[in-house]
Amino acid sequence: MVPQNQYEIKPLTLQDRKMLRRQFLFLIAFGVFVGAIFFFIFKFVLPTGEMGYIPVFVFTAFALIFGAFISYFFWGTYIDLKKGVKQCYTGIVNDKRVNKHTSSSTRHSRGGSHVYGSSRKSTQTYYYISIENIEHSVSYKQYSQARLGDKVSIEISPKKKEVLDFKVLEKNNDTTTLSHYTISKKRYERDEKSFPMTIKEIELVKKMFFKTIRKDLMYLIPIIILLFVLWKGIFIFLIPLIIAFIYYSFKLLIKYNRYAKFNRNGYLKTITKVQVIDKLKATSNRSSTKFQIETNHGNINVSEHIYNQVQASQVINLHKASFIDLLFEVSFDYDN
């Protein structure tokens, strides 16, 4: 529950009411359409009794789920129209998030004495921006309009949290002007310096590097085992395994070759000074949360600790191990 002192309450405008009424009419039309389908099923398909009682229970459950779904949104829109007010938030964008939700379904079909199955995956993407540490669900268009440090205003309905209006009031001029300048300048000059690494940094890089090697071996070892077991089988089925074996083998060889150069040249690191333009958090129900920072030299993945410390227009130093191009540290340039 968001405290009331963090937003302003305003009456719905005529345009806001039109937007909510359109959703109201859409829900009514959708409810009538779904109701007609279930009426046809219960009236003309299920009464024949040829399929038994199980389909009756299944379609009844579906009808109840759809009814609850439509009623929930219908009631939310009705409450928003009845109250006649909206919540208005104004502030600085301090975080952005993209959430991907992947669901899979399996369909079975029968052909003679055999049962065939097929799976289908669907992914839905949701976009969020945080204004003064309060997260709001927005469309992709609204998400792409705002960057870290921008001053924005958003108007939402109290019950359904429907975005009625979204505006960027003031752009973060520090990141806008400076990032454009440095992007055009970096074509012929990069603020990059090379330094020898400390023993602690070398140990950290070794640990991170061999962690990536173990990850590649987790894919390569099962492929080798399958090739050994299935070698006398049909050759056409071995082709994908052979391709995968060649790919991961070359990948490992290239990594080891780069690590050998890193070792021969005395464990050097490259420090690149960049400016933060934007940052985003990527969440998913299938993978762990990823934290990414957009800079004037491209996007980089960082830890949650660094992500929470970084602010818009801040100048940071990227510490990368030479030759293997492994980012192992991000430090802050307090002189800028």
N, C-alpha and C positions, 0 to 999 in steps of 0.2 A: 504494500500500500504506500503510495507516494504522498508525503506530507503536503497539505494544501498550500503552505507558504512557498512551495517551489514552483507553482504554476498560477496563472491568472484565469479566472472564470469569466467568460464572455457569452452573451446570448448568441444563438445560432443565427446566421444571416440567411437571407432568402436562398442564396446559392447552396449553402450547407444543407438546408432542408430539402432542396431539390435532389441533391446527391443522395441523401438518406432515403428519400421517398423512392428514388429509382431502385435502390437496393431492396426496399420494401416490396415493390412490384415484381422485381426479379425473383425474390423468394416465394411470393405467392404463385407466380407462373411456374417456377420449378416444382413447388409442392403439388400443384394441380397435375403437372406432367408425370411426376413420380407416382402420385396417387392413381392416375389413370392406368399406368402400367401394372401396378399391383392389383388394381380392381380387375383388369383383364385376366391376370394370372389366376387370382382366386375365384373368379366367376366362370371362366371357360376352360382353364387348363387343369387345375388341381381337382375339381369335382369329379373328373372322370374316374379317379381311383386307381389308374393303371400304374402309378409310380409309388404308391404306398403313402405312409404317414410322414416319412422322413423329409421329403420335399416341402410338406406343409409347414413343419417346424422351422426348416431352413428359411423359407420365404417369409414366414411370420417374424423371425428374428431380424431379417434384413429390413422388413417394413418398419419394425419398431426402431431400429437404428437410424434409418432415414428420417422417420418421424421426429425422433429426439434431436437429430442434427438440425433439421429445418426449424423446429420449434425454438431451439436455443438461439439461433441467429435472428429469427423473426422477433422473439421477445427482446433481444438486445437492441435491435433497431427501433422497436416500439418504445422502449424505455428512453433511448437517446432523443427521440422525437418528442416524447412527452415532457421530459425535463427541459428541453429547449436551450441547453447550455453546452459549452465546449471548454476543454482545458487547453490553455495556451502556454507553451514553454518557450522561453527565449534564453539563449546562452551559447557557450563555446563548445564546439564538438571536440571531445577529448578521447574518443575511441570509436572504432568501427568494427563490425563483425559480420562474417558471412557464414551461414549455417546450411550445410547440405545434408538432407535426410534421404537416405536410400532405402527403398523397400523392395522386396522380391516376392513374387507369387508364382506358384506352380500349377500348371494345367495338365490334366490327365485325359487322354482319349483312348478309346478301345477300338482295336481293329482285329476282328476275329477273336482269336484266343490270346492276343497280345495287348498289353497296355502300354501306351506311349505317353511320355511326359515331356513337357516343355516349360522352361522357366523364363520369367520376364522380370526385368529390373526397371524401376522408375526412380528418378532422382528429382527432388524438389529443393529449390534454393531459396533461402530466406535472408533478407538483408536488414541489418540493424545499425543504428548510430546512437552514440551516447552523448547526451547534452547535459553538461554539469553532472556527470556520473549517473544519469538516469537513461536507461536504454529504451529505445523506441523502434518498433517494427516499421519499416518503410519500403517503398518500391525500389526497383533497381535504378530508375531514373532519378529519384530523390537521393538515393545512396551515392550515385556517381557525381551529383552536383556538389556535394559537401566534402571538404577535406579537413584534416586535422587542424584545429586552430581557427576555423571559420566561425563567425557568429551567425547563428541561424534561428529561425522561429518555426515552430510546428504547432498546429492546432489539431486536436484529436477529440473524438467523441468519448464521453466518460465510460460507457458500458462496453461497447465493441472495440474501442481503441482504434477506430477507423481514422486514417489521416485525412483531414478535411482541407488542410492547406499547409504548404511547406515552402519556405523562402530562405534564401541565403542573403542575410542582411549586410554582411561585411566579410570580404575575403581576407585571409591571412596574408597581408601584403609582403611580409618577410619571406615566406616560402615562395610566393608567386614571382616576385621580381628577381630574387637572388637565384632561384632554381633555374629560371630561364637564362640568366646570365652565365651561370656555371655550366649549364648544358651546352651552350654554344661555344664556351671557352675551352671545354675539356677536349675538343677535337685536336687541339695542338698543344695542350698543357694539362698535365694531371698532377695534382698535389700528392705525390707518391714518394716515399722514402724507404730505403732498405737498411735493416739493422740486424746484427747478430742476435740470436735468441738466447734467453737464459736457460739454465738447466731445468728449471721448473716448467718453462714453456715447452721445451723439447719433450719432456715426459708427457705433458698434456697432449701435444700434437700426436705423439706415438700412440697414445691411448685412443684418441679419436680416430686416427687413421686405421688402426688394426680392428677397430669396431666396425668400420665400413667393410673391411676385408672379410670379417666373419659373417657379415650380412650377405655378401656375395657368395661365400662358400655354402651358406644355408640353401641357396638355390642350385649351386653347381654340384654338390655332393649327391643329392637325390637323382639328378639327371645322369650322373656317371653310373650310379647303381642301376637305374632303369636300363641304360644302354648295355650294361654288362649282362643283365638278366634277359633282356629281349633281343640280344644281338643275333640269335639264330632265327628270329621271327621274320615276318613279312617286312621287306625293306621299306616300303612306302610309309609304314607306320613309324619307322625310325627317323624319317627325314626331319620332323619337327624337333625331336630330341637332339639330333645332330646339329641343327641350326642353333638351338639354345645352348648346347655345349660350346660351340665355336664362339658365340656371342659373349658368354660369361668368362670364357677362357681369355679371350682378347681383352676384355674389360679388366680382368685381374692383372694381366701382363702389363697393360698400359699404366695401371696404378703403381705396380711395383717398379716400373722403369722410372716414373716420376719421383717416387720415393727415393730411389737410388741417386738421382740427380740432387734431390734435396739433401741427402746424406753427404754426397761428395763435395758439395759446394759450401759446407760448413754450417748447415742449419740456419739459413737466413729467413727473416720475416719481412714482409712488406706492409707498411702502414699507410693507408689511404685516408685522407681527410674528406669527408662527405657531409652533406647537409640533409637532414630529415625533411621530407616533403609530406609524407602521409604514412599511416600505419594501419594494419588491419589484422583481425583475429579470425582464423578459419576453424570452425567447429564442424564435426560430423558424427553421425551415429555409427560409422564404420571405421573411423580412424581417430587417432589422438589429435588434440588441439594444436594448431600450427600458428606461430606468431611471425608476422612478416612486416618489414619496414621498407617503405619506398623512399629511395634517396635520389639525388641528382646523378648518381652513377649506377642506377638500376635497383632492383629489389633484392633484399637479403633476408634469410631466415635467421631468427635469433631466439634466445631462450625467453621464457616468461619474465624472468627477473630483469633482463635488459629492456624488454618490451614495455614493462610498467614504468621504467625510469625515463625512457625517451619521450621527448616532447616535440611539438611542431617547431620547425625552423632551427632546431638545435644542431650544432656541429659535433659530429662524432668521428672517432678514429677506428677504422677497421683493421684489425691485425690478422694478416693471412700468412700462412706458411708458404714460402716461395716454391715454385714448380708444382707442388701438389694442390695449390689453390684451395687450401683448407682454412676457413674462417674459424679461429679459435678464441678470439677475444674482441670485445667492443669496449672502447674507452671513451670518455667524454672530454671534449676540448673546452676547458673552462676559460680559455683566453679569448673565445669568440662569443 
